[in-house]
Amino acid sequence: MNATQTGLISGLILGTAAAIGGFSGFLIALLIGVVGLVVGRILDGELEIGDLLGRAKDRR
């Protein structure tokens, strides 16, 4: 299991634990799962923080 999968699973588990029940709980779990996925992809090197912030690599 790579960091992307680990981040997604941990984010979903934490989101579910933080907000059990209802549609709002589902949305919170989904949001935290997406955050976990993004962190995992950054740790795997598949996504760069500069890409998320819209900055060019060669711009100084």
Buried (B, 14 or more C-beta within 10 A) or exposed (E): EEBBEBBBBBBBBBBBEEBEEEEEBEEBBEEBBBBBBBBBBBBBEEBEEEEEEEEEEEEE
